[in-house]
Amino acid sequence: MVMIEDKTTGKVLVQEKLKSWTGLSFPGGHVEPGESFVDSAVREIKEETGLNILNLQTCGVIHWSHKIRKDRYIVFLYKTSDFSGKLLDATDEGRVFWIDPEELKAQNLSSNFANYLPMFMNGEYSEAYGLWCENEPDVLVYK
């Protein structure tokens, strides 16, 4: 997941996801076999937004573990203000647009996205972990 900031406006790029993890979040995706995490982030941003990004800064990592199955889901967080290209209006993942960061919390956010924002915005945490299970509240602990 990548937070792209436009330094001239102070706005960040969000995606209104339609398929899974519905609601607003920063764009991102899955790592393909043989692909690095950074290369994956660059590729996914290009596919979902039309933008080319450079100079990604690591914001942290979040790892989730299912309470029963014990399978894991890992999210790598990056940010950049170094981008070029023409922003797409939307893809099959959803529309993309710029928004003031202060307006984010009042929006319909993807599940747990509000919990990820401190790692992107404040830089005070480098890791978070949590347990999850269907139909139970998620709990995330920051380190």
N, C-alpha and C positions, 0 to 999 in steps of 0.2 A: 504494500500500500504506500502511495506516495502523495505527500502534500506538496503541491506546486503553488508557490506564492508569486504574484505579480508585484514586484517592488514598487512600480510606478503608481499602483492603485491601492496596495495593501490587501487586495482580495486574494482568496485562495480558490482553487479549482475543485469543484465537487461533481459527483456523478449521482444522478437519481436512478439507482439500480432497480430494475424491473424483474429480473429472473430469480436471483437468489440474494439473500441478505438485503431485502428490499428497503428502500429509503435512501437518504443522502449519506454519502461517505466519500472519502478520497478514492480515486481510481486505483486499481491494482488487479492482481490475478494470481494465477498458479504458475509454478515453475515447471518447465518442460524437461524431460530427461536430457541430461548432458548440458544443462543451462545453469549459469551461476545465478544467485539471487539478484544481483544488480542487473545483469543482462535481462533477466525475466522482468524486472520492474520497468526497464527502458522499453522493452518490447510491448508489454501490456499497456503502458501509457500511450505509445504510438497507436496501438490498435484501438484503444477505447476513447482517445481524445484527438488524435491526429498530430499531437505535439511531439517534438524531439526533445528529450531532456538530457542534461549533462550534470556532472559534479554533484551527485547524490550524497547527502550527508545522512549517516545513520542516526535515527532517533531512538531506536531500541528494538526489542523483540518481545512478543507476547506468546506464551505457550499455554494452550488449553489441554486439559486431560479429561476424558469422559469418565464420570464417576463409576460406571459399571463396566464398560467395555475396555477401558484404559487406553483407547486409541488417542493419539495426540494430533493437535492442529497447531501449527506454528505460523505466526504472522510477523514478518519483518517490516519495520517502519522506516521510511526514508522521507527526506524533504529536499527541495531544491527551488531556486529562483532562476535557474539557468535553463531557459527553454526557447524554442523557436518553432516555426511552422504555423499552419492555419488550424485553428480550433474547429473541430467538427461540431455540428449541432447535437447529434445523437448517433448512437450505434444500436445494435440489437441488445446491448447491455443496459441502455438508457441514455437520457440526455445529459450533457455536461455543460456547466456554466460557472461563472465567477460569482463569488459571494463574499461579503464582508465577514471575517472570522467571528465578530461579535454576534452576528445574526444566526450562526450555526445552531446554537443550543435551542433556539425557538422553532427549529424546523423538524420535520418528520425524519429522524435519523435512523440509519440501519441499526440493528441490534448490537449493543455494546459499543457503537462508534463514539458515543459521548464519553465512555470510559477510556478510549484511546487518545482523546484530544490532549490531556495533560502531557503525554509523552511527546506529542508533536509541538505543542505550543510553549510549554514551560521548560522543557529540557531537564526537569528535576529528577526524572526516573529513566533508567536504561533498560529495565526489565519489568515485566508483569507476568503473573501466572494465575491460573484459575482452574477450578473444576466446573464441569457443566454436565447437565443431564436434561433430557427432554422434559418439558413441563415443570421445571424447577428454576428458581432464579439463579442466574450466574453470579459467581463471586470472583472478583479480580483483586489480586494483591500486588502492590507496586513495590519495587526494590530500587 
